[in-house]
Amino acid sequence: DKTVRVGEPQTGSCKRVLRFDTQPLYAMFVQTDGQLFVGAGSTILHCDSESGEGIRSFTCHTGAVKALWGEDGRVYAGTGMVSVQFNVKTGQRERVLGGHSSVITCLQLHDKTLYTTGDDCVCTWDTEPLLFCCMDGNLKLLRVLLSGTNDEEPADVEMKTGSGNSALLLAAKAGHSDIIESLLMYSADVQRMSRAGETALHCAALAGIEQGVLVLLKAGANPNFSTPSQDISMDSKNQLVVNKKI
């Protein structure tokens, strides 16, 4: 999506829609004074959320912006294994924090709050670095988080989002077979359901990732689980089929 909907906190109603003529927006951060930062590709756009007026843009030469946060006149962009720090007033890049530990530390220091337009169709939500890696397909950082570092305990492989999506479900929804396999190696529960009654197998089948489906079935996923709106069955050719219920 290339739009940001600005709502009224007290009523929850949408009072304006900001449209950006850019690449799709994958990250967003809003300051208490209404200053809005959105990530579109490798560019950070800074604008006023009330008027929609553009203020300046920042360019990350280390990759696409996948997470944004800020404090004390600085904005930080997460681009895979690298965190880039910019000065909001001058627009100058001040430093780059590279490597697994630096990125993990940055996320931990900022309450693990990522602002994204990704899973669950919400604009801002609190999540853990592990869950973000599962959506993003970041296998190297995922393994670091699950193994732990000198300063951090291993991440909980069974953690989930507010809507009940576990790390395994998020990886299946995003179509990352390698992430699914790694999570199972760390004993992720293959039968865990979301609040909607979906399992990782449902999500992998809907995403059409054959390798992910095979890995889940070998790990013991039940191909006969059904949700309120769909069920899974095996056809005559032993192929997994997702059936929509009417």
Residue, then its C-alpha position, 0 to 999 in steps of 0.5 A: d500500500k502507498t497510503v497512510r490513514v491518520g485517525e482520531p485517537q478518541t473516536g478511531s475514525c479516519k480524518r485524512v489519508l496521505r498518499f505517497d507516489t513511491q514504492p509501497l510503504y513497509a515501515m512507519f514511525v510517528q513522533t508525539d508532535g505529529q512528525l511522520f516518517v515512512g519507509a519506501g524502498s531505500t528512502i525515508l520520507h519525513c512529513d507532517s502528518e497533519s498537513g501532509e507537507g513533505i519536509r525532507s527525505f533520507t536515503c539508506h544506501t545499505g538496503a530497503v528500510k524494514a523498520l523505523w524508530g526515533e528519539d532525541g532528534r534522531v531517526y533510525a532505519g533498520t535495513g536487514m543486518v544494518s541500522v542507520q542513524f540520521n539527524v532529523k534536522t539536518g538530514q545527515r547520516e551520522r552513523v551505521l550500526g552493523g552486525h547482528s548484535s548491534v541491530i538486536t541491541c538497538l531493537q531491545l533498547h527501543d522497547k522492541t517496537l517496530y512500526t510496519t504496515g505488514d502482518d495483521c493489517v495494522c499501521t503500528w504494533d509492538t512486536e519482537p525481533l524474532l517475529f519480524c525476522c519470520m515475516d522478513g525472511n532474515l534467516k541469519l538474524l533468526r538463528v542468532l536470536l534463537s541461539g542467543t548472544n553474549d548479552e541476550e537470552p535465546a528468543d522464545v520460539e513460541m512467541k506470538t503477535g497480539s492476534g495469536n500468530s506464532a513465529l511459525l505461522l508468520a513464516a508460513k504466511a510470508g512463504h519462507s520455507d527456510i525459516i519454517e525449517s529453522l523454527l522446527m529445528y528449535s522445536a516450534d509447535v507445528q500444531r499451534m493455531s492462531r485465534a482464527g484457527e489457522t495452523a502453519l500448514h494452512c498458511a503454507a498451503l495458501a501461500g503455495i510453498e510446496q517445500g514449506v508444506l512438505v517440511l511441516l508434514k514431515a514434522g507431524a502437521n495434521p493435514n486434516f485440521s480445519t478452520p471456520s472458513q476453510d479446511i485442508s485435505m489430500d486429493s487422489k494424487n496425494q496433493l494438499v488442497v485448501n478448500k474454502k467453506i461456503 
